[in-house]
Amino acid sequence: MRVEHLTRRYGTATVVDDVSFAVGRSEVLGLLGPNGAGKTTTIEILEGLRVPTAGAVRVLGRDPRRGGRRLRNEVGVVTQAVGTDATLTVAELVRLHASFYRPRRAAEEVIREVGLRDSAAMRVGRLSGGQRRRLDLALALVGFPSVLFLDEPTTGLDPGARRRTWAVIERLRRSGLAIVLTSHYLDEVQRLADRVVVLSRGRVVGEGPPGHLSGPTAPTATISFRLGGPVDLPPGPWESVSRAGGILVVETREPVEAARILLAWAAEARVDLDELEIRQPSLEEEYLRLTSHPRQP
């Protein structure tokens, strides 16, 4: 899956602005951003539901607007809201959706995989919100998809159901699917995503593995350790050095190089770096840093 210089305008408003990224097999891409950042528009263009103003998108090597039935058979979609016939049972609805695909998975297999086996005979209208989200996932999996779009897939799930859904997504990734995931649960993205793209006001403001996102401002890591007395640190890539009690705290944008210098200095000076800890910024900290950064002109 590839997005190249994607732009979408509505009149004078630009909601997606020169966005580029790629997603490979056996990879989960987390697409993040505040409300109005352009995530849904980007995904809907990838699904063939909207037309780009400029740029190009390819899903399994094809234009999603012209891929036809063959491409639709290979794409699974879980949207934020799905309209279904509430009078059908879970099993009936999954079998109905499976009938649209060639090839297709057995309905019973998919129902079991998403954890709805005990609810297979229940009318859809009687399902809880969490059960409905698992049903949405089942409907996206009935056609042996190679690409999967997951838009807030665990909204409304209790913690146990969330973790079971994570396990399903991880199995799908290992089986070779390319997955695009949007979620406001950053712990979920931290757990599942191989890479993250952060959008703000329609533009990419950060990209990379969770915890190592590049962007207009580089992340700062913290190295802390206990020292018995005052010392002079060697020259290094320190952003700041402070002391809290007996703990020395070093902030750096180059944690690997900083740690190498500190360990070499400690060995030469015969200094013990007790309680040594290197802390990278969390995905939540990086997300807030990137989305609060003023947009560049």
C-alpha positions as CSV (number, residue, x, y, z in Angstrom):
1,M,0.0,0.0,0.0
2,R,1.5,3.4,-1.0
3,V,0.4,7.0,-0.6
4,E,2.3,9.6,-2.5
5,H,1.8,13.4,-2.1
6,L,-1.8,12.9,-1.3
7,T,-3.9,16.1,-1.2
8,R,-7.6,16.6,-0.7
9,R,-9.3,20.0,-0.8
10,Y,-12.9,21.0,-0.3
11,G,-13.2,24.4,-1.8
12,T,-10.5,26.5,-0.2
13,A,-10.1,24.1,2.7
14,T,-7.2,21.6,2.5
15,V,-8.0,18.7,4.8
16,V,-5.1,16.4,3.5
17,D,-1.9,18.2,2.5
18,D,0.9,16.4,0.7
19,V,0.7,13.2,2.7
20,S,3.0,10.3,1.9
21,F,3.6,6.9,3.5
22,A,3.7,3.2,2.7
23,V,2.6,0.0,4.4
24,G,4.1,-3.4,3.7
25,R,3.0,-7.0,4.3
26,S,3.0,-8.1,7.9
27,E,3.0,-4.5,9.1
28,V,0.7,-2.4,11.2
29,L,0.8,1.3,10.6
30,G,-0.8,3.5,13.3
31,L,-2.4,6.6,11.7
32,L,-2.7,9.1,14.5
33,G,-3.9,12.7,14.9
34,P,-6.5,14.9,16.7
35,N,-10.0,15.2,15.4
36,G,-10.0,17.0,12.1
37,A,-6.4,16.0,11.3
38,G,-7.3,14.3,8.0
39,K,-7.1,10.6,9.2
40,T,-10.6,9.6,8.1
41,T,-10.4,11.4,4.7
42,T,-7.0,9.7,4.0
43,I,-8.5,6.2,4.8
44,E,-11.6,6.8,2.8
45,I,-9.4,7.7,-0.2
46,L,-7.5,4.5,0.3
47,E,-10.8,2.6,0.5
48,G,-11.9,4.2,-2.8
49,L,-14.8,6.1,-1.2
50,R,-13.3,9.6,-1.9
51,V,-11.4,11.0,-4.8
52,P,-8.0,12.7,-4.2
53,T,-7.5,16.3,-5.4
54,A,-3.8,15.5,-6.1
55,G,-1.3,12.8,-5.6
56,A,-1.6,9.0,-6.0
57,V,-2.6,6.0,-3.9
58,R,-2.2,2.4,-4.6
59,V,-3.7,-0.6,-2.6
60,L,-2.2,-3.9,-3.6
61,G,-0.7,-2.1,-6.6
62,R,-4.1,-0.9,-7.9
63,D,-6.0,2.4,-7.8
64,P,-8.8,1.8,-5.2
65,R,-11.3,3.7,-7.3
66,R,-10.8,1.3,-10.2
67,G,-9.8,-1.9,-8.6
68,G,-13.3,-3.4,-9.0
69,R,-14.6,-6.5,-7.3
70,R,-11.2,-8.3,-7.3
71,L,-9.7,-5.5,-5.1
72,R,-12.7,-5.3,-2.8
73,N,-12.4,-9.0,-2.2
74,E,-8.9,-8.4,-0.8
75,V,-9.7,-5.5,1.4
76,G,-11.3,-5.6,4.9
77,V,-12.7,-2.5,6.6
78,V,-13.8,-1.8,10.1
79,T,-15.4,1.7,10.2
80,Q,-16.4,3.7,13.3
81,A,-20.1,3.0,12.7
82,V,-21.6,0.2,10.7
83,G,-25.3,-0.1,9.8
84,T,-26.6,-3.7,10.0
85,D,-29.9,-5.5,10.1
86,A,-30.6,-5.8,13.8
87,T,-33.1,-8.7,13.3
88,L,-30.5,-11.1,12.0
89,T,-28.5,-13.3,14.3
90,V,-24.7,-12.9,14.4
91,A,-24.2,-16.2,12.5
92,E,-26.8,-15.2,9.8
93,L,-25.2,-11.8,9.3
94,V,-21.7,-13.2,9.0
95,R,-22.9,-15.9,6.5
96,L,-24.7,-13.2,4.5
97,H,-21.5,-11.1,4.2
98,A,-19.4,-14.1,3.5
99,S,-21.7,-14.9,0.5
100,F,-20.4,-11.7,-1.2
101,Y,-16.8,-13.0,-1.3
102,R,-14.9,-15.5,-3.4
103,P,-13.0,-17.1,-1.8
104,R,-14.4,-16.8,1.7
105,R,-13.8,-18.0,5.2
106,A,-16.3,-20.2,7.1
107,A,-18.6,-18.0,9.1
108,E,-18.2,-20.2,12.2
109,E,-14.4,-19.9,12.0
110,V,-14.5,-16.1,11.9
111,I,-17.1,-15.9,14.7
112,R,-14.9,-18.0,16.9
113,E,-11.8,-16.0,16.1
114,V,-13.3,-12.7,17.3
115,G,-14.7,-14.3,20.4
116,L,-18.4,-14.3,19.6
117,R,-19.0,-18.1,19.5
118,D,-21.3,-18.0,22.5
119,S,-23.3,-15.1,20.9
120,A,-23.7,-16.7,17.4
121,A,-27.4,-17.2,17.9
122,M,-28.1,-13.8,19.4
123,R,-29.9,-11.1,17.4
124,V,-27.6,-8.3,16.4
125,G,-30.0,-5.7,18.0
126,R,-29.4,-7.3,21.4
127,L,-25.6,-7.2,21.3
128,S,-23.7,-4.9,23.6
129,G,-21.5,-2.1,22.1
130,G,-18.4,-4.2,22.6
131,Q,-20.0,-7.3,21.0
132,R,-21.0,-5.1,18.0
133,R,-17.3,-4.0,17.5
134,R,-16.2,-7.6,17.5
135,L,-19.0,-8.4,15.0
136,D,-17.7,-5.5,12.8
137,L,-14.2,-7.1,12.9
138,A,-15.7,-10.5,11.9
139,L,-17.5,-8.9,8.9
140,A,-14.1,-7.5,7.8
141,L,-12.4,-10.8,7.9
142,V,-14.8,-13.1,6.0
143,G,-13.2,-12.6,2.6
144,F,-9.5,-13.5,3.3
145,P,-8.3,-9.8,3.1
146,S,-4.7,-9.0,2.3
147,V,-5.2,-5.4,3.5
148,L,-7.2,-4.4,6.6
149,F,-8.4,-0.9,7.7
150,L,-9.2,-0.6,11.3
151,D,-10.9,2.6,12.4
152,E,-11.1,2.7,16.2
153,P,-11.6,-1.1,16.4
154,T,-11.8,-1.5,20.2
155,T,-14.1,1.4,21.1
156,G,-16.5,0.2,23.7
157,L,-14.7,-3.0,24.6
158,D,-13.9,-3.9,28.1
159,P,-10.2,-4.4,29.0
160,G,-10.3,-8.2,28.5
161,A,-12.1,-7.9,25.1
162,R,-9.6,-5.3,24.0
163,R,-6.7,-7.6,24.7
164,R,-8.4,-10.5,22.9
165,T,-8.9,-8.2,19.9
166,W,-5.2,-7.2,20.1
167,A,-4.3,-10.8,19.9
168,V,-6.4,-11.2,16.8
169,I,-4.8,-8.2,15.1
170,E,-1.3,-9.5,16.0
171,R,-2.2,-12.9,14.5
172,L,-3.4,-11.2,11.3
173,R,-0.2,-9.3,11.0
174,R,1.9,-12.4,11.4
175,S,-0.2,-14.0,8.7
176,G,1.0,-11.4,6.2
177,L,-1.7,-8.7,6.2
178,A,-1.0,-5.0,5.7
179,I,-3.0,-3.2,8.4
180,V,-3.8,0.5,8.9
181,L,-5.0,1.3,12.4
182,T,-6.5,4.5,13.8
183,S,-7.1,4.7,17.5
184,H,-7.3,7.3,20.3
185,Y,-6.0,4.6,22.7
186,L,-2.3,5.3,22.5
187,D,-1.4,2.3,24.6
188,E,-3.1,0.2,21.8
189,V,-1.0,1.8,19.1
190,Q,2.1,1.4,21.2
191,R,1.3,-2.3,21.5
192,L,0.3,-3.0,17.9
193,A,1.9,-0.6,15.5
194,D,5.3,-1.3,13.9
195,R,5.3,2.3,12.6
196,V,3.3,5.5,13.3
197,V,2.3,8.4,11.1
198,V,1.1,11.5,13.0
199,L,-1.2,14.0,11.2
200,S,-2.0,17.5,12.3
201,R,-4.1,19.9,10.3
202,G,-3.8,17.6,7.3
203,R,0.0,17.3,7.2
204,V,2.5,14.6,8.4
205,V,4.2,16.0,11.5
206,G,5.9,12.8,12.7
207,E,6.7,9.3,11.5
208,G,8.6,6.3,12.8
209,P,8.4,3.5,15.3
210,P,6.5,4.2,18.5
211,G,8.9,5.9,20.9
212,H,11.2,7.1,18.1
213,L,9.1,9.5,16.0
214,S,10.8,12.1,13.9
215,G,9.3,15.5,13.6
216,P,9.8,19.3,13.7
217,T,11.2,19.0,17.2
218,A,13.4,16.0,18.2
219,P,12.4,14.0,21.2
220,T,14.4,14.3,24.5
221,A,15.4,11.2,26.4
222,T,16.4,11.2,30.1
223,I,19.4,9.4,31.6
224,S,19.5,9.4,35.4
225,F,21.9,7.9,37.9
226,R,23.0,8.3,41.5
227,L,26.4,9.9,42.3
228,G,28.0,10.2,45.7
229,G,29.4,13.7,45.3
230,P,29.8,16.5,42.8
231,V,31.5,15.6,39.5
232,D,32.2,17.3,36.2
233,L,30.7,15.4,33.3
234,P,32.7,15.0,30.1
235,P,31.6,16.9,27.0
236,G,28.6,15.2,25.4
237,P,25.3,15.8,23.6
238,W,23.6,17.1,26.8
239,E,20.5,19.3,26.4
240,S,20.5,19.9,30.2
241,V,22.0,18.5,33.4
242,S,20.3,18.8,36.8
243,R,20.6,17.2,40.2
244,A,17.7,16.1,42.4
245,G,19.0,15.0,45.7
246,G,21.8,12.5,44.9
247,I,20.4,11.8,41.4
248,L,21.9,13.4,38.4
249,V,19.5,13.8,35.5
250,V,20.8,14.3,31.9
251,E,18.5,15.2,29.1
252,T,19.6,14.4,25.5
253,R,18.4,14.0,22.0
254,E,21.0,11.4,21.3
255,P,20.6,8.8,24.1
256,V,22.7,6.1,22.5
257,E,25.7,8.3,22.0
258,A,25.2,10.0,25.4
259,A,25.1,6.6,27.2
260,R,28.3,5.5,25.4
261,I,30.1,8.6,26.6
262,L,28.9,8.3,30.1
263,L,29.8,4.6,30.5
264,A,33.2,5.2,29.0
265,W,33.8,8.2,31.4
266,A,32.6,6.2,34.4
267,A,34.9,3.3,33.6
268,E,37.9,5.5,33.2
269,A,37.1,7.6,36.3
270,R,36.2,4.6,38.3
271,V,32.8,6.1,39.1
272,D,29.8,3.9,39.8
273,L,26.6,5.0,38.0
274,D,24.2,3.5,40.6
275,E,20.5,3.2,39.7
276,L,21.3,4.0,36.1
277,E,18.1,4.5,34.0
278,I,17.6,5.5,30.4
279,R,14.1,6.6,29.7
280,Q,12.8,7.2,26.2
281,P,9.7,9.4,25.7
282,S,6.4,7.4,25.6
283,L,4.2,7.5,22.5
284,E,1.7,9.7,24.3
285,E,4.5,12.2,25.1
286,E,5.7,12.2,21.5
287,Y,2.1,12.5,20.2
288,L,1.4,15.5,22.4
289,R,4.7,17.1,21.4
290,L,4.1,16.7,17.7
291,T,0.4,17.7,17.6
292,S,1.0,20.8,19.8
293,H,3.9,22.0,17.7
294,P,2.8,25.1,15.6
295,R,2.3,24.3,12.0
296,Q,5.2,25.5,9.8
297,P,4.3,27.9,7.1
